């Protein structure tokens, strides 16, 4: 299997399956001399960890990360950083009934067609379990970026329910199980998602990631566009079906005078933007404004309602997916989106330094 890594100068490669003994990754290109400990990564993994509320899968994984290489006496050495997380709560028997069946909405069929073999236990390599290693690698990327860059994510839509942006409060994100910046909406979402969960169904979501303190000049103007790499990074997350930067698709409904960000001189003799419709990226290069990316996650494919599927032998069957699943995978996608933002920005920061000094 190819394409298990992402990035150029700062690159990470993940390995492992959902129900294997462990998952892990190798991070290449991290500069030496950066203070790094397992606690620096665990703080972000704890945000993604399953089983923290009734609105996520009840699989009990502590997601305790271990650093195996690349760190000596509390500092990075510049060599590859090896990370590992043990899988401790696999219930492979939950998947025995679909060993030869293709579940609708899953990668079962396409994976089988490509490789001729598949790990049916929780989706194997195609499981969202893999994203834990992205979050761990993203913790290293945050250290590369430094304290001057802040990356925060929020759930802005769940099913047909949206946040009220006039009530946006970043402090509310950590005070509810949805990473929701609107406290009133979060209360409504609890009843809404309870009903979806009890019905055996699922819903999709939209996640917004905002990076502040990003310096101007990151990205390339043609094939290495910052927004292009961000789009690829977010699209690589499980169940993501759409990505937009800044106003994104809403830009199509605007006139030019409303869509473009006017500029004025700032007090330091530089440029001040009067709005941020572009989401902090112009011509594929960061403008110095907050970088804003949004991505849409489809409803969880594993639901308790009977669905039509096909066996490996080509027979029609009815499939009910048992096991422990998220009624909305978008909730735990928030820290994954933050990690992918950090990984792309760290890669482009190091690429910029290599070319421009």
C-alpha positions in Angstrom: 0.0 0.0 0.0 1.4 3.4 -1.1 0.7 6.9 0.1 0.7 6.5 3.9 2.6 9.7 4.4 1.9 13.4 4.0 4.1 16.5 3.7 7.4 17.4 2.1 10.0 19.0 4.4 8.0 18.1 7.5 6.6 14.7 6.7 4.7 12.1 8.7 3.9 8.5 7.8 1.4 6.4 9.8 1.0 2.6 10.2 -1.3 0.1 11.8 -4.9 -1.1 11.7 -7.9 -0.4 13.9 -7.9 -3.9 15.5 -4.2 -4.6 15.3 -1.9 -4.6 18.3 -0.9 -0.9 17.9 -0.9 2.1 15.6 2.0 4.4 15.1 3.8 7.0 12.9 7.2 8.3 12.0 7.8 12.0 11.7 10.6 13.2 9.4 12.1 16.6 9.1 11.5 18.0 12.6 14.3 20.4 13.4 16.7 19.6 16.3 16.7 21.4 19.7 12.9 21.6 20.2 11.7 20.7 23.7 9.4 17.7 23.3 7.8 15.2 25.8 5.0 12.8 25.6 2.8 15.2 27.6 3.1 17.7 24.8 1.3 15.2 22.5 -1.1 13.6 25.0 -2.9 16.9 25.6 -4.2 16.9 22.0 -4.8 13.1 21.9 -7.1 13.5 25.0 -9.3 15.8 23.0 -9.8 13.1 20.3 -10.0 10.1 22.6 -13.2 8.0 22.3 -15.7 7.2 25.0 -15.7 10.6 26.6 -19.4 11.2 26.2 -22.6 9.3 25.1 -22.3 11.1 21.7 -19.1 9.3 20.6 -18.1 5.6 20.3 -17.8 3.8 23.6 -14.6 2.0 22.6 -12.3 2.5 25.6 -8.9 3.5 24.3 -6.6 5.6 26.6 -4.6 6.6 23.5 -1.4 6.8 25.6 1.4 7.8 23.2 5.0 6.7 23.6 8.0 8.4 21.9 10.4 5.7 20.7 13.0 7.7 18.9 14.2 11.2 17.8 14.2 12.7 21.3 17.1 12.8 23.7 17.2 14.5 27.1 13.9 16.2 26.4 14.9 17.7 23.0 14.4 16.6 19.4 17.6 15.4 17.8 16.7 16.0 14.1 16.4 12.3 13.5 13.1 10.5 12.7 10.6 10.6 15.6 8.8 7.3 16.2 5.5 7.3 18.0 3.3 4.4 19.0 -0.1 3.9 20.7 -1.2 0.5 21.9 -4.7 -0.7 20.9 -6.3 -2.1 24.1 -10.0 -2.3 23.6 -10.6 -4.2 20.3 -13.8 -6.2 19.9 -13.2 -7.9 16.6 -16.1 -10.3 17.1 -18.4 -7.4 16.4 -17.4 -7.6 12.8 -17.4 -11.4 12.2 -20.8 -11.3 10.5 -19.6 -8.9 7.8 -16.4 -10.7 7.0 -17.6 -11.4 3.5 -20.0 -8.5 3.1 -19.6 -5.0 1.7 -21.3 -2.4 3.9 -22.8 0.6 2.2 -21.0 3.9 2.8 -17.7 2.1 3.8 -14.5 1.5 1.9 -15.1 -2.3 2.1 -15.8 -2.8 -1.6 -13.3 -0.4 -3.0 -10.5 -1.6 -0.7 -11.3 -5.2 -1.8 -11.3 -4.3 -5.5 -8.0 -2.6 -5.2 -6.0 -5.1 -3.0 -8.0 -8.3 -3.3 -7.9 -8.7 0.4 -9.2 -6.6 3.3 -9.2 -6.4 7.1 -12.9 -6.4 7.9 -12.3 -5.7 11.7 -13.4 -2.2 12.0 -12.3 -1.3 8.5 -8.6 -2.1 9.2 -6.4 0.5 7.7 -9.3 2.6 6.4 -10.6 3.1 10.0 -10.7 6.5 11.6 -8.6 4.9 14.3 -5.6 5.9 12.2 -6.3 9.6 12.8 -5.0 9.3 16.4 -1.5 9.3 14.9 -2.2 12.4 12.9 -3.2 14.1 16.2 0.1 13.0 17.8 2.1 14.2 14.8 0.2 17.4 14.9 1.4 17.9 18.4 4.9 17.9 17.2 4.0 20.3 14.4 2.6 22.7 16.9 5.9 22.7 18.7 7.6 23.6 15.4 5.2 26.4 14.8 5.8 27.8 18.3 3.6 29.7 20.7 3.0 32.5 18.3 0.6 30.4 16.1 -2.7 29.4 17.6 -4.8 26.7 16.0 -8.4 26.2 17.2 -11.3 24.2 15.8 -15.1 24.2 16.4 -18.1 22.2 15.2 -20.3 24.8 13.5 -23.0 22.5 12.1 -24.4 19.1 13.1 -27.1 17.7 10.7 -29.4 20.6 9.9 -28.5 22.4 13.2 -26.1 25.4 12.9 -24.4 27.7 15.3 -25.5 31.3 15.7 -22.3 33.2 14.8 -23.4 36.2 16.8 -23.0 34.0 19.9 -19.6 32.7 19.0 -17.4 32.1 22.1 -14.1 30.2 21.9 -14.3 29.6 25.7 -17.6 27.6 25.1 -15.8 25.1 22.9 -14.2 23.2 25.8 -17.3 23.4 28.0 -19.5 21.0 26.0 -19.0 17.6 24.3 -19.4 18.9 20.8 -16.6 21.5 20.6 -19.4 23.9 19.9 -18.7 27.7 20.1 -22.3 28.5 20.8 -23.4 27.3 24.3 -27.1 27.7 23.5 -26.8 25.6 20.3 -24.8 22.9 22.2 -27.7 22.4 24.6 -30.1 21.9 21.6 -27.7 19.6 19.9 -27.6 17.2 22.9 -31.3 16.5 22.6 -31.1 16.3 18.8 -28.2 13.9 18.7 -29.8 11.8 21.5 -32.8 11.3 19.2 -30.6 10.4 16.3 -28.6 7.9 18.4 -31.7 6.2 19.8 -33.1 5.8 16.3 -30.0 3.9 15.3 -29.0 6.5 12.7 -26.3 9.1 12.3 -25.7 12.7 11.0 -23.0 14.7 9.4 -21.3 17.8 10.5 -19.2 20.9 9.4 -16.0 21.7 11.3 -14.2 25.1 11.1 -10.4 25.4 11.8 -8.8 28.8 12.5 -5.1 29.4 12.6 -4.0 32.8 14.0 -0.5 34.2 14.0 0.4 32.6 10.7 3.1 34.8 9.1 2.6 36.1 5.6 4.5 34.3 2.8 3.9 30.6 3.4 2.9 28.6 0.4 3.8 28.6 -3.3 1.9 30.4 -6.1 1.4 27.5 -8.5 1.4 23.8 -7.4 2.4 24.2 -3.8 -0.4 26.5 -2.8 -1.0 26.7 0.9 -4.8 26.4 0.4 -4.3 23.5 -2.0 -2.3 21.6 0.5 -4.8 22.4 3.3 -7.6 21.1 1.1 -5.7 17.9 0.4 -5.0 17.5 4.1 -8.6 18.0 5.2 -9.9 15.8 2.4 -7.6 13.0 3.6 -9.6 12.8 6.9 -12.1 9.9 7.0 -15.6 10.7 5.9 -14.8 14.2 4.7 -16.7 15.1 1.5 -16.0 18.8 1.0 -13.5 21.5 2.0 -13.6 25.3 1.6 -11.1 28.1 2.5 -12.5 31.4 3.8 -15.9 32.1 2.3 -15.5 29.1 0.0 -18.6 28.2 -1.9 -20.4 31.3 -0.5 -18.1 33.4 -2.7 -20.0 32.3 -5.8 -23.0 34.3 -4.6 -21.1 37.5 -4.0 -20.2 40.5 -6.2 -16.6 41.5 -6.5 -16.9 44.5 -4.3 -18.3 42.3 -1.5 -16.0 39.3 -1.9 -12.5 40.9 -2.0 -10.6 42.1 1.1 -9.8 45.7 0.9 -6.5 46.9 2.3 -5.2 50.0 4.2 -1.8 51.0 5.6 -1.3 49.9 9.2 0.5 51.8 11.9 3.8 50.0 11.2 3.9 51.0 7.6 2.6 47.6 6.4 -0.8 46.4 5.2 -4.0 46.0 7.2 -6.8 44.0 5.7 -10.3 45.3 6.3 -12.0 41.8 6.0 -11.0 38.2 5.6 -13.2 36.7 3.0 -10.1 34.9 1.5 -9.5 33.0 4.6 -5.9 34.2 5.0 -4.6 32.9 1.7 -4.1 34.9 -1.5 -2.7 33.4 -4.7 -1.8 30.3 -2.7 0.3 32.3 -0.2 -0.6 33.2 3.4 -1.5 36.9 3.8 -0.8 37.1 7.6 -4.5 37.1 8.4 -6.1 34.1 10.2 -6.1 31.0 8.0 -9.7 29.6 8.0 -10.6 26.2 6.6 -13.9 24.4 6.8 -14.7 20.8 6.0 -17.9 18.7 5.8 -18.1 15.2 7.2 -20.8 12.8 6.0 -23.0 10.9 8.4 -21.3 7.9 10.1 -21.6 4.9 7.7 -22.1 2.3 10.5 -25.7 2.5 11.7 -28.1 0.1 13.3 -30.7 0.4 10.7 -30.9 -2.5 8.1 -29.2 -1.5 4.8 -28.8 -3.4 1.5 -25.4 -4.7 0.7 -23.6 -7.3 -1.4 -21.3 -10.2 -0.5 -17.9 -11.0 -2.1 -19.8 -13.7 -4.1 -22.1 -11.1 -5.5 -25.2 -12.0 -3.5 -27.7 -9.4 -2.2 -27.9 -9.2 1.6 -29.3 -7.1 4.3 -26.7 -5.7 6.6 -27.0 -4.4 10.2 -23.7 -3.0 11.5 -23.2 -3.8 15.2 -20.4 -2.6 17.4 -19.5 0.8 18.9 -19.8 3.7 16.6 -20.1 7.5 16.7 -23.6 8.9 15.9 -21.6 11.8 14.5 -18.0 11.4 13.5 -17.7 15.1 13.1 -17.3 15.6 16.8 -14.0 13.8 17.1 -12.9 15.2 13.7 -12.3 18.6 15.3 -8.9 17.8 16.9 -8.0 15.9 13.8 -8.7 19.0 11.6 -6.6 21.1 14.0 -3.8 18.6 13.7 -3.9 18.6 9.9 -3.8 22.4 9.9 -0.7 22.3 12.1 1.0 19.7 10.0 0.5 21.7 6.8 1.6 25.0 8.3 4.7 23.4 9.9 5.6 21.9 6.6 5.2 25.2 4.7 7.1 27.1 7.4 10.1 24.9 7.0 9.8 24.9 3.2 9.7 28.7 3.3 12.8 28.9 5.5 14.7 26.5 3.2 14.0 28.7 0.2 14.0 32.2 1.6 16.2 31.9 4.7 
